[in-house]
């Protein structure tokens, strides 16, 4: 099992401090204060220092943290800042527009940087040794960091999410990064995977980053615990048997890296060139490691 974190060379992101169920982060020129249920330890910096550095603080609403509901709330401005701004990820070569949303997120999950690196390198390896661009499917694709990494590597990318607004956001990130050619789909991920399996369509890359609770564009509701294995089994049917890769990321509380590894082994079988699993963390200035998701990465 491996533990990975973003490179210290990524100048547009830093976890400054964490603790007391909160995190203090810098995204480009702006610093945010947000709730973080996994930060169980005390802060290293004082509350006064946090408020001096932070440009804005997220204030949870009544539905914050309830199972199956978005973490809704409002932002309290502490210092002047823009509500939308841009950061770059130079290790791969793309840009992301960030913004303050009512559900706590800002448009990027920075702990995913090691996954972006893996996707980019895997696509580059495939693209450099075959005539056609590898086909990559990104499910639950959000604002598109993984899609941009695959596209930058030379893939034909299908980007799927059930929320039209975040697909629009992702398309803007593609244009901001000077890329094109990504296929956009607004659909329920499990339904799409089933349909692709029936049609016999294959992909050389699959990326899955499902939430604990989800809904399709027509209001379909599902719980990840109840459908994750079926989703992986359908994905196993559409992953090319050779010269292919898969990335599974899970961030729900209670999911372990060993669980991710066992699920992938059962769904995808034993014929693979490599299979790695572990945790993605962020480290603050005091060296505290904040675990935010688990992953399994397979290569055939």
SEBA-410639 format. One record per atom (N, C-alpha, C, O): residue in one letter; x, y, z. Coordinates in steps of 0.05 Angstrom, whole numbers, padded with zeros to 5 digits, always signed. Layout:
aXYZ;...
# end
This chain:
x+00017-00024+00000;x+00000+00000+00000;x+00018+00025+00000;x+00038+00026+00014;x+00010+00045-00016;x+00026+00069-00017;x+00009+00093-00008;x-00015+00093-00009;x+00023+00113+00002;x+00011+00138+00010;x+00023+00160-00007;x+00047+00164-00008;x+00005+00175-00021;x+00015+00195-00040;x+00002+00222-00034;x-00019+00224-00022;x+00016+00243-00043;x+00007+00270-00039;x+00016+00288-00062;x+00034+00280-00077;x+00004+00311-00066;x+00013+00328-00088;x+00042+00337-00084;x+00052+00339-00062;x+00056+00341-00106;x+00084+00350-00105;x+00086+00378-00092;x+00068+00395-00096;x+00107+00382-00077;x+00112+00408-00065;x+00117+00429-00086;x+00117+00453-00080;x+00123+00421-00111;x+00128+00439-00132;x+00103+00453-00143;x+00104+00472-00159;x+00079+00443-00135;x+00054+00455-00144;x+00049+00481-00129;x+00038+00480-00106;x+00058+00503-00140;x+00058+00528-00126;x+00030+00540-00123;x+00027+00558-00106;x+00010+00531-00138;x-00016+00543-00136;x-00034+00530-00115;x-00057+00537-00112;x-00023+00511-00100;x-00039+00499-00078;x-00022+00493-00054;x+00001+00485-00056;x-00034+00498-00030;x-00020+00491-00005;x-00041+00486+00017;x-00060+00502+00020;x-00038+00464+00032;x-00053+00461+00057;x-00036+00474+00079;x-00015+00463+00087;x-00045+00497+00088;x-00029+00512+00107;x-00031+00500+00135;x-00011+00496+00148;x-00055+00493+00144;x-00059+00481+00170;x-00085+00465+00170;x-00102+00469+00152;x-00088+00447+00189;x-00112+00431+00192;x-00116+00425+00221;x-00097+00424+00237;x-00141+00420+00229;x-00147+00413+00257;x-00173+00425+00266;x-00184+00443+00254;x-00183+00414+00288;x-00209+00422+00299;x-00231+00421+00278;x-00248+00439+00277;x-00230+00400+00262;x-00250+00394+00241;x-00251+00416+00219;x-00272+00421+00208;x-00228+00428+00214;x-00227+00449+00194;x-00200+00447+00179;x-00181+00434+00188;x-00199+00460+00155;x-00173+00461+00140;x-00170+00489+00129;x-00190+00502+00121;x-00145+00498+00129;x-00138+00525+00119;x-00121+00520+00094;x-00099+00510+00095;x-00131+00528+00070;x-00118+00522+00045;x-00114+00547+00028;x-00130+00566+00029;x-00092+00546+00013;x-00087+00567-00007;x-00090+00556-00035;x-00077+00537-00043;x-00108+00569-00050;x-00112+00563-00078;x-00104+00587-00094;x-00118+00607-00096;x-00080+00586-00106;x-00070+00610-00120;x-00066+00632-00100;x-00052+00628-00080;x-00077+00656-00105;x-00073+00678-00087;x-00091+00679-00063;x-00088+00696-00045;x-00111+00661-00061;x-00132+00663-00041;x-00131+00640-00021;x-00125+00617-00029;x-00138+00646+00004;x-00138+00626+00026;x-00166+00622+00036;x-00181+00642+00040;x-00174+00597+00038;x-00201+00591+00048;x-00200+00575+00074;x-00181+00561+00079;x-00221+00578+00090;x-00226+00562+00114;x-00251+00546+00108;x-00272+00556+00102;x-00248+00518+00110;x-00271+00501+00105;x-00273+00479+00126;x-00252+00471+00137;x-00297+00469+00131;x-00299+00446+00149;x-00285+00421+00138;x-00284+00417+00113;x-00274+00405+00155;x-00261+00380+00147;x-00265+00359+00169;x-00250+00360+00189;x-00284+00341+00166;x-00290+00322+00187;x-00268+00303+00195;x-00268+00291+00216;x-00248+00300+00177;x-00226+00282+00183;x-00203+00295+00199;x-00184+00282+00207;x-00204+00321+00202;x-00183+00336+00217;x-00189+00334+00247;x-00199+00354+00258;x-00184+00312+00260;x-00192+00307+00287;x-00173+00319+00308;x-00179+00319+00332;x-00150+00328+00299;x-00129+00338+00318;x-00132+00368+00322;x-00147+00381+00308;x-00116+00379+00341;x-00117+00409+00345;x-00103+00423+00322;x-00085+00412+00309;x-00110+00448+00317;x-00096+00465+00298;x-00068+00471+00308;x-00063+00472+00332;x-00050+00474+00289;x-00022+00482+00297;x-00020+00512+00300;x-00004+00522+00316;x-00035+00527+00284;x-00035+00556+00285;x-00059+00565+00302;x-00079+00550+00306;x-00058+00589+00312;x-00080+00600+00328;x-00103+00608+00311;x-00101+00611+00287;x-00126+00611+00324;x-00150+00619+00309;x-00146+00647+00298;x-00155+00653+00276;x-00131+00664+00312;x-00126+00691+00302;x-00109+00690+00276;x-00113+00705+00258;x-00090+00672+00275;x-00073+00669+00251;x-00090+00658+00228;x-00086+00667+00205;x-00107+00640+00233;x-00125+00630+00212;x-00141+00653+00200;x-00143+00656+00176;x-00153+00668+00217;x-00171+00690+00207;x-00155+00712+00195;x-00165+00727+00178;x-00130+00716+00203;x-00114+00736+00190;x-00106+00728+00162;x-00105+00745+00144;x-00101+00703+00157;x-00093+00693+00131;x-00116+00688+00112;x-00114+00692+00088;x-00139+00680+00123;x-00161+00671+00106;x-00175+00694+00092;x-00180+00715+00105;x-00181+00691+00067;x-00198+00711+00052;x-00228+00705+00057;x-00244+00724+00056;x-00235+00679+00061;x-00263+00673+00064;x-00266+00648+00081;x-00248+00631+00082;x-00289+00645+00093;x-00295+00623+00111;x-00322+00611+00104;x-00342+00626+00101;x-00323+00585+00101;x-00349+00571+00094;x-00365+00567+00120;x-00355+00555+00139;x-00390+00576+00120;x-00408+00572+00142;x-00429+00552+00135;x-00445+00557+00116;x-00430+00529+00148;x-00449+00508+00141;x-00478+00516+00145;x-00484+00532+00164;x-00495+00506+00128;x-00524+00510+00131;x-00537+00488+00147;x-00523+00471+00158;x-00563+00488+00148;x-00578+00469+00165;x-00574+00440+00155;x-00575+00421+00172;x-00570+00436+00129;x-00568+00409+00119;x-00540+00399+00117;x-00535+00377+00107;x-00521+00414+00128;x-00493+00407+00125;x-00487+00380+00138;x-00493+00375+00162;x-00474+00362+00123;x-00464+00336+00134;x-00485+00315+00137;x-00478+00293+00145;x-00510+00320+00130;x-00530+00299+00132;x-00528+00279+00109;x-00524+00287+00086;x-00532+00254+00115;x-00529+00233+00095;x-00547+00238+00071;x-00571+00242+00074;x-00535+00236+00048;x-00550+00239+00023;x-00555+00267+00015;x-00568+00272-00006;x-00546+00287+00030;x-00551+00315+00023;x-00525+00330+00018;x-00504+00322+00028;x-00526+00350+00002;x-00503+00366-00004;x-00495+00382+00021;x-00511+00389+00038;x-00469+00388+00023;x-00459+00404+00045;x-00464+00434+00039;x-00446+00448+00031;x-00488+00443+00042;x-00496+00470+00034;x-00490+00490+00056;x-00490+00484+00080;x-00485+00515+00047;x-00480+00536+00066;x-00473+00562+00051;x-00479+00564+00028;x-00460+00580+00065;x-00452+00606+00053;x-00423+00612+00060;x-00412+00600+00078;x-00412+00631+00045;x-00384+00640+00049;x-00384+00667+00063;x-00398+00685+00054;x-00368+00669+00084;x-00365+00695+00098;x-00339+00707+00090;x-00317+00696+00096;x-00340+00730+00077;x-00316+00743+00067;x-00301+00757+00090;x-00312+00773+00104;x-00275+00751+00092;x-00259+00763+00113;x-00240+00783+00102;x-00233+00803+00115;x-00231+00779+00077;x-00214+00798+00062;x-00223+00798+00033;x-00235+00779+00024;x-00217+00819+00019;x-00226+00823-00008;x-00214+00801-00026;x-00191+00795-00025;x-00232+00789-00043;x-00223+00769-00062;x-00244+00767-00084;x-00267+00776-00081;x-00237+00754-00106;x-00255+00749-00128;x-00271+00723-00121;x-00260+00705-00108;x-00295+00721-00131;x-00311+00697-00127;x-00304+00675-00147;x-00310+00652-00142;x-00291+00683-00168;x-00280+00663-00188;x-00252+00671-00195;x-00246+00695-00199;x-00235+00651-00197;x-00207+00656-00205;x-00195+00631-00217;x-00209+00610-00218;x-00170+00632-00226;x-00158+00610-00241;x-00132+00601-00227;x-00116+00617-00218;x-00128+00574-00227;x-00103+00563-00219;x-00092+00545-00241;x-00108+00537-00259;x-00066+00539-00240;x-00054+00522-00261;x-00043+00497-00247;x-00035+00497-00224;x-00042+00475-00263;x-00028+00451-00255;x-00007+00445-00275;x-00011+00430-00294;x+00017+00457-00272;x+00038+00456-00292;x+00050+00429-00296;x+00062+00424-00317;x+00048+00411-00276;x+00060+00384-00279;x+00049+00369-00303;x+00063+00353-00316;x+00023+00375-00310;x+00011+00363-00333;x+00006+00384-00354;x+00009+00378-00378;x-00001+00408-00346;x-00005+00430-00365;x-00033+00437-00370;x-00041+00441-00394;x-00050+00440-00349;x-00077+00450-00353;x-00084+00470-00332;x-00069+00474-00312;x-00106+00484-00336;x-00116+00504-00317;x-00144+00498-00308;x-00159+00484-00322;x-00151+00508-00285;x-00177+00504-00273;x-00189+00530-00263;x-00175+00546-00250;x-00213+00535-00270;x-00228+00558-00258;x-00239+00549-00232;x-00252+00528-00230;x-00234+00565-00211;x-00245+00559-00185;x-00267+00579-00178;x-00268+00601-00189;x-00284+00572-00159;x-00305+00589-00151;x-00317+00580-00125;x-00315+00557-00117;x-00329+00598-00110;x-00341+00593-00084;x-00370+00583-00089;x-00387+00598-00098;x-00375+00557-00082;x-00401+00546-00087;x-00416+00543-00060;x-00403+00543-00039;x-00442+00540-00061;x-00458+00537-00037;x-00455+00510-00024;x-00466+00505-00002;x-00441+00491-00038;x-00438+00464-00026;x-00409+00459-00017;x-00399+00437-00018;x-00395+00481-00010;x-00368+00480+00003;x-00345+00476-00016;x-00323+00486-00010;x-00349+00464-00039;x-00328+00459-00058;x-00320+00484-00072;x-00335+00504-00073;x-00295+00484-00084;x-00286+00507-00099;x-00280+00499-00128;x-00270+00516-00143;x-00284+00474-00135;x-00280+00466-00163;x-00256+00448-00167;x-00250+00441-00190;x-00242+00440-00146;x-00219+00422-00149;x-00216+00407-00123;x-00220+00417-00101;x-00207+00382-00125;x-00199+00366-00102;x-00169+00362-00105;x-00160+00344-00119;x-00153+00378-00091;x-00124+00378-00097;x-00110+00352-00090;x-00088+00347-00102;x-00121+00336-00072;x-00107+00311-00066;x-00107+00292-00090;x-00092+00272-00090;x-00123+00298-00111;x-00125+00281-00135;x-00101+00285-00153;x-00099+00271-00173;x-00083+00303-00147;x-00060+00308-00165;x-00044+00283-00172;x-00037+00280-00195;x-00038+00265-00152;x-00024+00241-00160;x-00039+00223-00180;x-00027+00211-00197;x-00066+00223-00178;x-00082+00209-00198;x-00080+00222-00225;x-00078+00208-00246;x-00080+00249-00226;x-00076+00263-00252;x-00050+00255-00264;x-00048+00250-00288;x-00029+00254-00248;x-00002+00247-00258;x-00002+00219-00270;x+00009+00214-00291;x-00015+00200-00256;x-00016+00173-00265;x-00031+00171-00291;x-00023+00157-00310;x-00054+00185-00293;x-00070+00184-00318;x-00055+00195-00341;x-00054+00184-00363;x-00042+00218-00337;x-00027+00231-00359;x-00004+00213-00369;x-00001+00210-00393;x+00011+00201-00350;x+00033+00184-00358;x+00023+00159-00371;x+00035+00149-00391;x+00001+00148-00361;x-00009+00123-00373;x-00019+00128-00402;x-00014+00112-00420;x-00033+00150-00406;x-00042+00157-00433;x-00019+00162-00452;x-00019+00153-00475;x+00001+00176-00442;x+00025+00182-00459;x+00038+00156-00468;x+00047+00154-00491;x+00040+00137-00450;x+00052+00111-00457;x+00036+00097-00479;x+00048+00087-00498;x+00010+00097-00476;x-00007+00085-00496;x-00006+00100-00523;x-00003+00088-00544;x-00009+00126-00521;x-00009+00142-00546;x+00017+00141-00561;x+00017+00144-00585;x+00039+00137-00547;x+00065+00137-00560;x+00071+00111-00574;x+00092+00109-00588;x+00055+00090-00570;x+00061+00064-00581;x+00039+00052-00598;x+00039+00028-00604;x+00020+00069-00607;x-00001+00060-00625;x-00010+00082-00643;x-00005+00106-00638;x-00023+00075-00665;x-00030+00094-00686;x-00054+00111-00677;x-00054+00136-00682;x-00074+00099-00664;x-00098+00114-00656;x-00095+00124-00627;x-00082+00111-00611;x-00108+00146-00622;x-00108+00157-00595;x-00124+00138-00577;x-00146+00129-00584;x-00114+00132-00553;x-00129+00115-00534;x-00155+00128-00526;x-00157+00152-00522;x-00176+00111-00522;x-00202+00121-00513;x-00203+00119-00483;x-00198+00098-00471;x-00210+00141-00470;x-00212+00142-00440;x-00240+00152-00432;x-00250+00172-00443;x-00252+00138-00413;x-00278+00145-00402;x-00274+00154-00373;x-00264+00140-00357;x-00284+00178-00368;x-00282+00190-00341;x-00311+00192-00330;x-00326+00209-00338;x-00317+00174-00310;x-00344+00174-00298;x-00344+00191-00272;x-00323+00192-00259;x-00366+00204-00266;x-00368+00222-00243;x-00346+00243-00245;x-00332+00248-00226;x-00345+00256-00269;x-00320+00270-00277;x-00318+00299-00265;x-00297+00311-00268;x-00339+00309-00253;x-00339+00335-00239;x-00328+00357-00257;x-00337+00358-00280;x-00310+00373-00248;x-00301+00396-00265;x-00277+00389-00283;x-00266+00407-00296;x-00270+00364-00284;x-00253+00354-00306;x-00223+00353-00302;x-00209+00351-00323;x-00212+00354-00278;x-00183+00352-00276;x-00172+00327-00288;x-00153+00328-00303;x-00185+00304-00283;x-00175+00278-00294;x-00180+00277-00324;x-00164+00266-00339;x-00202+00289-00334;x-00207+00290-00363;x-00186+00307-00377;x-00177+00299-00399;x-00178+00329-00365;x-00158+00346-00377;x-00131+00332-00377;x-00116+00335-00397;x-00125+00317-00356;x-00099+00302-00355;x-00098+00281-00378;x-00078+00278-00391;x-00121+00267-00382;x-00122+00247-00403;x-00120+00260-00431;x-00106+00251-00449;x-00135+00282-00434;x-00135+00297-00460;x-00107+00308-00466;x-00097+00305-00488;x-00094+00319-00446;x-00067+00330-00449;x-00047+00308-00457;x-00028+00313-00472;x-00052+00284-00447;x-00035+00261-00454;x-00039+00250-00482;x-00022+00235-00492;x-00061+00258-00495;x-00066+00250-00522;x-00089+00230-00526;x-00090+00216-00546;x-00107+00229-00506;x-00130+00210-00508;x-00154+00223-00521;x-00157+00247-00522;x-00172+00205-00532;x-00199+00213-00539;x-00215+00209-00513;x-00219+00187-00504;x-00225+00231-00502;x-00237+00230-00475;x-00267+00233-00476;x-00277+00251-00490;x-00281+00215-00462;x-00309+00218-00457;x-00312+00226-00428;x-00305+00211-00410;x-00324+00249-00423;x-00328+00261-00396;x-00357+00258-00389;x-00374+00270-00403;x-00363+00244-00368;x-00391+00239-00360;x-00396+00248-00332;x-00381+00242-00313;x-00418+00263-00328;x-00427+00271-00302;x-00458+00275-00304;x-00468+00281-00326;x-00472+00271-00282;x-00501+00274-00283;x-00511+00302-00279;x-00535+00307-00281;x-00492+00321-00272;x-00500+00348-00266;x-00492+00367-00288;x-00468+00370-00294;x-00511+00378-00301;x-00505+00395-00325;x-00487+00418-00318;x-00469+00425-00334;x-00491+00431-00295;x-00475+00454-00288;x-00445+00448-00286;x-00428+00464-00294;x-00438+00424-00275;x-00409+00418-00272;x-00398+00409-00298;x-00374+00413-00303;x-00414+00398-00316;x-00404+00392-00343;x-00398+00417-00358;x-00377+00419-00372;x-00415+00438-00355;x-00409+00464-00367;x-00384+00476-00355;x-00368+00487-00370;x-00380+00473-00329;x-00356+00482-00316;x-00331+00468-00327;x-00311+00481-00333;x-00333+00442-00331;x-00311+00426-00341;x-00304+00435-00370;x-00281+00436-00377;x-00324+00440-00386;x-00320+00449-00413;x-00305+00476-00413;x-00287+00480-00430;x-00312+00493-00395;x-00297+00518-00392;x-00268+00514-00385;x-00250+00528-00394;x-00263+00494-00368;x-00235+00488-00360;x-00219+00477-00384;x-00196+00483-00387;x-00232+00462-00402;x-00219+00452-00426;x-00211+00476-00443;x-00188+00477-00453;x-00229+00494-00447;x-00224+00517-00464;x-00202+00535-00452;x-00185+00545-00465;x-00204+00538-00425;x-00184+00554-00411;x-00156+00542-00414;x-00136+00557-00414;x-00155+00516-00416;x-00129+00502-00418;x-00119+00500-00447;x-00098+00488-00452;x-00134+00511-00466;x-00126+00509-00494;x-00128+00481-00506;x-00114+00475-00525;x-00147+00465-00495;x-00151+00438-00505;x-00178+00436-00520;x-00194+00455-00518;x-00182+00414-00534;x-00208+00410-00547;x-00213+00381-00552;x-00195+00364-00547;x-00236+00374-00562;x-00242+00347-00571;x-00254+00329-00550;x-00259+00305-00555;x-00258+00338-00525;x-00271+00321-00505;x-00300+00318-00511;x-00314+00336-00519;x-00310+00293-00508;x-00338+00286-00512;x-00353+00290-00486;x-00344+00278-00465;x-00374+00305-00486;x-00389+00311-00461;x-00415+00296-00460;x-00431+00296-00479;x-00420+00282-00437;x-00445+00267-00434;x-00457+00273-00406;x-00443+00272-00386;x-00482+00279-00406;x-00497+00283-00381;x-00515+00258-00377;x-00535+00255-00391;x-00507+00241-00359;x-00520+00215-00357;x-00514+00202-00330;x-00495+00210-00316;x-00530+00182-00322;x-00524+00166-00299;x-00501+00147-00305;x-00503+00133-00326;x-00481+00146-00289;x-00457+00130-00295;x-00462+00100-00298;x-00452+00088-00317;x-00478+00089-00280;x-00483+00060-00281;x-00499+00053-00306;x-00494+00033-00320;x-00519+00069-00313;x-00535+00065-00337;x-00517+00066-00362;x-00520+00049-00380;x-00499+00085-00363;x-00482+00088-00386;x-00463+00064-00388;x-00459+00054-00410;x-00452+00056-00366;x-00433+00033-00366;x-00447+00008-00375;x-00436-00008-00391;x-00472+00003-00366;x-00488-00020-00375;x-00492-00019-00405;x-00489-00039-00419;x-00499+00004-00415;x-00505+00007-00444;x-00479+00002-00460;x-00480-00011-00481;x-00457+00013-00451;x-00432+00009-00466;x-00424-00021-00466;x-00414-00031-00486;x-00429-00035-00443;x-00423-00063-00442;x-00441-00079-00461;x-00431-00097-00475;x-00466-00072-00463;x-00484-00086-00482;x-00475-00082-00511;x-00477-00100-00527;x-00465-00058-00517;x-00457-00052-00544;x-00429-00063-00550;x-00421-00063-00574;x-00415-00072-00530;x-00388-00083-00535;x-00367-00062-00539;x-00346-00067-00550;x-00372-00037-00530;x-00353-00016-00533;x-00331-00019-00512;x-00336-00025-00489;x-00306-00014-00520;x-00283-00017-00502;x-00268+00009-00499;x-00267+00025-00518;x-00256+00013-00476;x-00239+00037-00471;x-00212+00027-00461;x-00210+00006-00447;x-00191+00042-00467;x-00165+00036-00457;x-00159+00049-00430;x-00139+00043-00417;x-00176+00067-00422;x-00173+00080-00396;x-00200+00085-00384;x-00219+00094-00397;x-00203+00078-00358;x-00227+00083-00343;x-00220+00098-00317;x-00201+00090-00304;x-00235+00119-00311;x-00231+00135-00287;x-00257+00136-00272;x-00277+00144-00283;x-00257+00128-00246;x-00282+00128-00230;x-00276+00142-00204;x-00258+00135-00189;x-00292+00162-00198;x-00290+00177-00172;x-00318+00182-00161;x-00327+00204-00160;x-00332+00160-00154;x-00360+00163-00146;x-00364+00175-00119;x-00348+00171-00101;x-00386+00190-00115;x-00393+00201-00089;x-00408+00180-00073;x-00416+00159-00083;x-00411+00185-00047;x-00425+00166-00029;x-00454+00163-00037;x-00466+00141-00035;x-00466+00185-00046;x-00494+00185-00055;x-00495+00199-00082;x-00480+00218-00086;x-00511+00189-00099;x-00512+00201-00126;x-00541+00203-00137;x-00559+00191-00126;x-00543+00217-00159;x-00568+00219-00173;x-00563+00224-00202;x-00543+00236-00210;x-00580+00213-00219;x-00578+00217-00247;x-00591+00242-00256;x-00603+00256-00240;x-00589+00249-00282;x-00601+00274-00292;x-00631+00274-00290;x-00643+00296-00292;x-00644+00251-00288;x-00673+00250-00286;x-00682+00246-00257;x-00705+00238-00252;x-00664+00250-00238;x-00672+00248-00210;x-00668+00221-00198;x-00675+00217-00175;x-00656+00202-00212;x-00651+00175-00201;x-00633+00178-00177;x-00613+00193-00178;x-00639+00163-00156;x-00622+00165-00132;x-00610+00137-00127;x-00623+00117-00130;x-00585+00137-00118;x-00572+00112-00111;x-00552+00117-00089;x-00542+00139-00084;x-00546+00095-00075;x-00526+00095-00053;x-00503+00079-00062;x-00506+00056-00071;x-00479+00089-00059;x-00455+00077-00070;x-00451+00048-00059;x-00443+00030-00074;x-00455+00045-00033;x-00452+00018-00021;x-00468-00003-00036;x-00459-00026-00038;x-00491+00005-00046;x-00509-00015-00058;x-00503-00021-00088;x-00512-00041-00098;x-00487-00004-00101;x-00483-00008-00130;x-00454-00007-00138;x-00448-00010-00162;x-00436-00003-00120;x-00408+00000-00128;x-00397-00025-00141;x-00383-00023-00162;x-00402-00049-00130;x-00391-00073-00143;x-00403-00077-00171;x-00388-00084-00189;x-00429-00072-00174;x-00441-00075-00201;x-00428-00055-00220;x-00423-00062-00243;x-00424-00031-00211;x-00411-00011-00228;x-00384-00020-00237;x-00377-00018-00260;x-00368-00031-00218;x-00341-00040-00225;x-00343-00064-00244;x-00326-00066-00262;x-00362-00082-00240;x-00365-00105-00258;x-00372-00096-00286;x-00361-00107-00305;x-00389-00076-00289;x-00396-00066-00315;x-00371-00052-00328;x-00367-00054-00352;x-00356-00038-00311;x-00332-00025-00322;x-00311-00046-00330;x-00297-00042-00350;x-00309-00068-00316;x-00291-00089-00323;x-00297-00100-00351;x-00280-00108-00366;x-00323-00100-00358;x-00331-00110-00384;x-00325-00091-00407;x-00323-00099-00430;x-00320-00065-00401;x-00314-00046-00422;x-00285-00036-00422;x-00278-00019-00437;x-00269-00048-00404;x-00240-00041-00404;x-00225-00061-00422;x-00228-00085-00419;x-00210-00050-00441;x-00196-00067-00460;x-00179-00088-00445;x-00166-00081-00425;x-00178-00113-00454;x-00164-00134-00440;x-00134-00131-00440;x-00120-00143-00423;x-00123-00115-00458;x-00094-00110-00459;x-00089-00081-00464;x-00106-00067-00475;x-00066-00071-00455;x-00057-00043-00460;x-00079-00024-00450;x-00089-00008-00466;x-00085-00025-00425;x-00106-00008-00414;x-00100-00003-00384;x-00083-00015-00372;x-00115+00016-00373;x-00112+00023-00345;x-00139+00032-00333;x-00157+00039-00347;x-00140+00030-00306;x-00164+00038-00292;x-00156+00052-00266;x-00137+00044-00252;x-00170+00074-00259;x-00166+00088-00234;x-00192+00089-00219;x-00212+00099-00229;x-00192+00078-00194;x-00215+00080-00177;x-00208+00098-00153;x-00187+00092-00140;x-00224+00118-00148;x-00219+00135-00125;x-00244+00135-00107;x-00267+00138-00118;x-00241+00131-00081;x-00263+00131-00062;x-00257+00150-00039;x-00236+00148-00027;x-00276+00168-00033;x-00271+00187-00012;x-00291+00186+00010;x-00291+00202+00029;x-00309+00166+00009;x-00329+00164+00031;x-00316+00155+00057;x-00298+00139+00057;x-00325+00167+00079;x-00316+00159+00105;x-00321+00129+00109;x-00343+00120+00104;x-00301+00115+00119;x-00305+00086+00124;x-00294+00068+00103;x-00290+00045+00108;x-00290+00078+00078;x-00278+00062+00057;x-00247+00061+00061;x-00235+00082+00065;x-00236+00038+00060;x-00208+00034+00063;x-00194+00027+00037;x-00207+00019+00018;x-00168+00030+00036;x-00152+00023+00013;x-00154-00007+00008;x-00154-00016-00015;x-00154-00023+00029;x-00157-00052+00026;x-00184-00059+00014;x-00185-00077-00003;x-00205-00045+00022;x-00231-00049+00010;x-00230-00043-00020;x-00241-00059-00036;x-00218-00021-00028;x-00216-00014-00056;x-00201-00035-00072;x-00209-00043-00094;x-00179-00045-00060;x-00163-00066-00073;x-00178-00091-00077;x-00177-00104-00098;x-00193-00100-00056;x-00209-00124-00058;x-00231-00122-00079;x-00235-00141-00094;x-00244-00100-00079;x-00266-00095-00099;x-00255-00097-00127;x-00267-00111-00144;x-00232-00084-00132;x-00221-00084-00159;x-00211-00112-00167;x-00216-00120-00190;x-00199-00127-00149;x-00190-00154-00155;x-00213-00172-00162;x-00211-00188-00180;x-00235-00169-00147;x-00259-00186-00152;x-00272-00179-00178;x-00282-00196-00193;x-00274-00153-00184;x-00288-00144-00208;x-00272-00147-00233;x-00283-00155-00254;x-00246-00142-00232;x-00230-00141-00256;x-00213-00167-00261;x-00201-00170-00282;x-00213-00185-00241;x-00198-00210-00245;x-00168-00207-00239;x-00159-00187-00229;x-00154-00228-00245;x-00126-00230-00237;x-00106-00225-00260;x-00082-00226-00256;x-00116-00219-00284;x-00099-00214-00307;x-00093-00185-00309;x-00107-00170-00322;x-00071-00176-00297;x-00063-00148-00299;x-00032-00147-00297;x-00019-00165-00286;x-00021-00126-00308;x+00008-00121-00307;x+00016-00110-00280;x+00038-00116-00270;x-00001-00092-00269;x+00005-00081-00243;x-00021-00072-00230;x-00040-00066-00243;x-00021-00073-00203;x-00044-00064-00187;x-00033-00052-00162;x-00021-00065-00145;x-00039-00026-00158;x-00029-00011-00135;x-00053+00000-00120;x-00073+00007-00133;x-00051+00002-00094;x-00073+00015-00079;x-00060+00030-00056;x-00038+00025-00047;x-00076+00050-00045;x-00065+00065-00024;x-00083+00089-00016;x-00107+00088-00022;x-00072+00109-00004;x-00087+00132+00005;x-00075+00157-00007;x-00051+00159-00012;x-00092+00177-00012;x-00084+00203-00021;x-00087+00222+00003;x-00108+00224+00015;x-00066+00237+00009;x-00066+00254+00032;x-00057+00282+00024;x-00044+00286+00003;x-00062+00301+00041;x-00051+00328+00040;x-00035+00332+00066;x-00044+00324+00088;x-00012+00345+00065;x+00004+00350+00089;x+00005+00381+00093;x+00011+00396+00074;x+00000+00389+00117;x+00002+00417+00123;x+00030+00425+00131;x+00048+00409+00132;x+00034+00451+00137;x+00061+00461+00143;x+00073+00448+00168;x+00097+00446+00170;x+00056+00438+00186;x+00066+00425+00210;x+00072+00395+00205;x+00081+00381+00223;x+00067+00386+00181;x+00072+00358+00174;x+00049+00339+00180;x+00052+00315+00176;x+00027+00349+00189;x+00004+00331+00194;x-00008+00321+00168;x-00013+00337+00149;x-00012+00295+00166;x-00023+00283+00142;x-00053+00281+00144;x-00063+00267+00162;x-00067+00293+00126;x-00096+00293+00125;x-00105+00273+00104;x-00103+00279+00080;x-00116+00249+00111;x-00124+00229+00091;x-00151+00237+00080;x-00170+00241+00095;x-00153+00238+00053;x-00178+00247+00041;x-00191+00227+00022;x-00215+00229+00017;x-00176+00208+00011;x-00188+00188-00006;x-00170+00164-00008;x-00146+00165-00001;x-00182+00142-00017;x-00166+00118-00023;x-00168+00112-00053;x-00187+00120-00066;x-00148+00097-00063;x-00148+00092-00092;x-00139+00063-00098;x-00126+00050-00081;x-00147+00054-00121;x-00136+00030-00133;x-00130+00036-00162;x-00147+00047-00176;x-00106+00030-00171;x-00098+00035-00199;x-00088+00009-00212;x-00070-00004-00202;x-00101+00002-00234;x-00095-00023-00248;x-00084-00017-00276;x-00093+00001-00289;x-00065-00033-00284;x-00055-00032-00312;x-00056-00061-00323;x-00048-00080-00310;x-00065-00062-00348;x-00065-00088-00363;x-00045-00087-00385;x-00042-00107-00399;
# end
